[in-house]
């Protein structure tokens, strides 16, 4: 287990070059680590013990009974949650099953650790896709401009190379920006899918789980069903079938303790709040992207936060005469380069874009006159 935790250190190491924003990192970095760590904890017997422990009055071997009930799932009686523990029933959800009674089976129990790991991978996927599409462009452009050991002459040469590259490729970064925006939109879709999938896993009990827990905490607890115990019961029932000496089928009722559910209930109340909080943040981020696409004034305003020493006129020219790709590339470079360097880059790009549009207008006027 410790080897896996050490492997996660690669994800949380400090990155010299940033190719995303803070909200994106909350999605792919923090959430992935959180989910994978929860998955690892659930598989560690030294922390949570055996996943299931069953008892019964007959002479069935305990290991056989535990294995059978683990594989075939256990159940509770929903109506028994409303009865008083210690008076009417021995444990919440545990009652006799004589006659026709509704049973609630807990098929998710053995899958939780795998599901959490799978969810962690899905949260990482948008960043993985963006990293493939990004291709190391920001790192290639900014490498050498951040390192203090380079001389001013070397930095000046590197700066000239950057400016020549950017000027030759003006207006060529539109799809670069749209790919990043698509990955941010994938984050929204992923969280919505995670909420739906987790709700499906718990038979429709997850969407309202956090609200129900808050309502239970504020109410008179004797009058309400504890939603944490209802979704993640500590004690359940299991029915084991064998043949008797005469060949008749015999039924053996067992009482099973599920220690992992003590951890599961805490994990999923935390994930409920975190998923909805992250959904709000990422949705606002996508709305922000939709706002800056058509409005150049917004782009100039947000670009000025990354290029603090650049002139406002240069930033407005870049946003008005360039496209969304030029703006986005400068915005990303502003996260990785010194403001003084960004000032020179924005000055040159502003002049190039204005000059290009003036030449284009002059050519169109000449053609119109002919």
DAVEN-V109523 format. One line per field, one symbol per residue. psi: psi as a letter, one per 40 degrees, with the letter a starting at -180 (. if undefined). Layout:
psi: ???
This chain:
psi: dddddddedddeihhdhheaidddddddcdddddddddddddehdedeaidihiiieafhhddddddddddeiiiihddedeihheddidihehiifhahihhhigeedeedddddddddddddddddddddddefdddddehdeehdeiidddddddddddddddddfieeeddddddddddddddddddddddddddddffeeddedddddddddeihddeihhdddddgidhiiihhhihadeeihihhhihhhgdddddddddddddddddddddddddddddddddedehdddddddddddgdeiidddddddddeaadddddddddddeeiiddddddddddddddddddddddddddddddd.
